[in-house]
Amino acid sequence: MIRLEGSIVAVVTPFKNGEVDPAKLRELVDFHLQSGTDGLCPVGTTGESPTLSKEEKAQVVKTVVKAVRGRIPVLAGAGTNDTRATIEYTKMAKELGADAALLVTPYYNKPSQEGLYRHFEAVAKAVSIPQVLYNIPGRSVVNMLPETIARLAKLKNIVAIKEASGSLEQVTQIRTLCDLAILSGDDALTYPMMCLGGRGVISVAANIVPKAVADLCAAARKGEYRKAEETHLRYYDLFRTLFVETNPVPVKTALRMMDIISGEVRLPLCKMSAANVDILRKTLKAYELI
């Protein structure tokens, strides 16, 4: 069974004139391979999955898988708020060669804890690919409780959880109830979560500082917590600034300022306000990224 740990980048989807830019996507993959990134997660929230068509999602996953060539794991976003559609996308991820699928808690329809369990159970039974649960109540409205997570951990192809509830207490509860691998869903909480036994992060910040995030995770995994803490504190302001507006708008704007991609986003996301652009620019200059 695949091991997902360290710095897994929630990679952005580059656009050119409103369309997916596969050439830039391949460049991003090369950038991360050269920077010590431990895995890539295309077509997640940071990859603007809500506004990608099925064909575009397939194009992005296929491009990343082909460019990676098995050197690091590819964790493809496949979750929706429709169980049948989630099964379809998870099957597609497997067929395209992804190593695992990332499955977000169903959003908007607010299922009960039993509904959450049955949703993920149905996907796990339908598709024989390693699956990562994704708990993010700030976007999905529903919080998957530790008891539900522990139930799901008993299913053999559920291998990890991306925990983005923002609660270290919840992380502790998960750790006491099961041994499911925990990945941080928030760069600012990666260090404390790894101190609690987390395995790594699915990172937004690693889109622009991949080596720093990889180094933080590597130090924590080795038990070098003082070294990991130093990196955490050094980059904390950057972690926070990348969420001054809705992700992935700031990180794509940062990548544009760094002359890496165009920075285009799709509606209903839009350009950052001038005031927040100034904040982001000052932060990037402080870190000598521009």
C-alpha positions, 0 to 999 in steps of 0.5 A, a space after each residue: 500500500 502506498 505511503 503518503 507523507 512529507 510535502 505533497 503539493 496541492 498543485 495549481 492548474 495553470 491557465 492560458 487565455 481561459 484554457 488549461 495550459 499543459 506546457 506550464 503544468 509540466 514545468 510546474 511538475 519539473 520544478 517540484 521534482 527538482 525541489 524535493 517535493 514528496 508528492 503532487 495533488 492535482 485537481 484539488 481545491 487549489 487546482 480549481 476543481 469546481 470549475 474544471 470540466 470532466 475532460 479538463 480534470 482528466 487532462 490535468 491528471 494525465 499530464 501530471 502522471 505522465 510528467 512524474 513518471 512514477 518518481 513521486 506519488 500522484 494524489 488526484 482530487 476526485 471528491 464531489 457532493 454526489 456519491 455516484 459522481 465521486 465513484 466515477 471520478 475516482 475510477 477515472 483517477 485510477 484509470 489515468 494512473 494516479 496512485 491515490 484519490 483525494 475525497 473531500 467531504 460532501 459539500 452543501 448537502 450537509 450529510 449526517 455522520 452516518 451519511 458521511 460514513 456510507 458515502 466514503 464506504 461506497 467509494 472505497 468498495 467501488 474502486 480499488 485505489 488508495 483513498 485519502 479522506 479530506 475533512 474541511 468544514 470551512 468549505 464543506 460546512 460539515 465536520 467529519 468527527 473523529 469517531 466517523 474517521 476511525 470507523 472509515 480507517 478500518 476500510 483497507 483502501 482508506 489510507 490517510 486523512 487530510 485534516 483541515 478542521 483547524 483543530 489540534 484537539 480533533 487531530 489528537 482525538 483521531 490519533 487516540 482512536 485509530 492509526 490512520 495517517 494524518 496529513 495537514 490541510 493547513 500550512 500554518 498547522 503542519 508543524 504542530 500537527 506533525 508534533 502530534 504524529 502527523 505524516 506531512 501536509 498537502 500544501 498550498 505554500 509549497 507551490 512557491 516555496 517547495 524546498 522549505 515545506 519539504 525541509 520542514 516535513 523531513 525534519 519533523 519526520 526525523 524527530 528534528 523538531 527544533 529544526 522543523 520549528 525554525 522553518 515553521 516560524 520563518 515561513 509563518 507570515 508567508 503561510 498566513 499571507 497566502 490566505 489573505 483572500 480565498 485560495 488559490 487566488 493569492 498563490 496563483 497571484 504569487 506565481 504570476 509575480 514570480 514569472 512562473 504562470 499567468 496567474 489566471 483564475 476562473 470565475 467565480 474566483 477573480 483577481 485580488 484587491 489592490 490592497 491585498 496585492 500590495 500585502 502579498 507583494 511586500 511579503 514575497 519581497 521580504 522572503 526574496 521570492 520576487 
